[in-house]
Amino acid sequence: MNLFIKPLSLAAVVGTLFASVVPASPASAAAVKPTIVLVHGAFADSSSWDGVTAILEKDGYTVIGAANHLRSVNSDADSVARVVKSVPGAVVLVGHSYGGSVISAAAEAGGNVKALVYVAAFAPDAGETAAGLSGKYPGGTLGAALAKPVALADGSNDLYIDQAKFHDQFAADLPLAKARLMAAGQRPITDAALNEASPAPAWKAIPSWFIYGKADKNIPAEAQAFMAKRASAKKTVVIDGASHVVMTSHPAEVAKLIEEAAGSVK
């Protein structure tokens, strides 16, 4: 059997090569989603975001759980800002609890943070402290739930929640067994960090979203409502009966709000 293969014309060869090296046009390429950077708060670690992370990754987002050293607002913000600067493209920066103070100070450093999400978090103005904001309205009981401070060499103290009080204070809407594991693995924060004055906040220039629980005993719901209104939040979600770890007990609601913030990024 004779096989005859017709040679390709020069135009066909050039066209094939051109198609192989030229990327698809923006119109035909899928939109690139922003990276989600999650910043945990005091008495927690990045595992507190596990449920939220699983949802975000399933929905196609790249997620980074940034380490928060819980030493001081400015040094912690510098650490998070370095992570943000390393990310190519747009970022949605999300903070829980004291992590809200950190993202407020860190967000503008890289220039690529396009949205802020506060999850049961502080959103301080310049000069305000986490301790001052939590005491601004009634309902916070953290002080009475703390264990004996651990003295540090610089004269400050590491603060922990008493493990026997952790469930009721921090995570009342989680199963007791889960709360006990969180209590044993909690990361301390320095008293200096909670009393450090915040710098000028990014929420004055970057759009923000807020979510918190009505049963939060670390940061009273009234204080969080005040901060959300002051920041002119694009949306505020309040969950009945949710504790301070709303991202752990209600990951679907938190992930939904984060994705809404991400969807606003152009």
Disulfide bonds with the S-S distance in Angstrom:
none
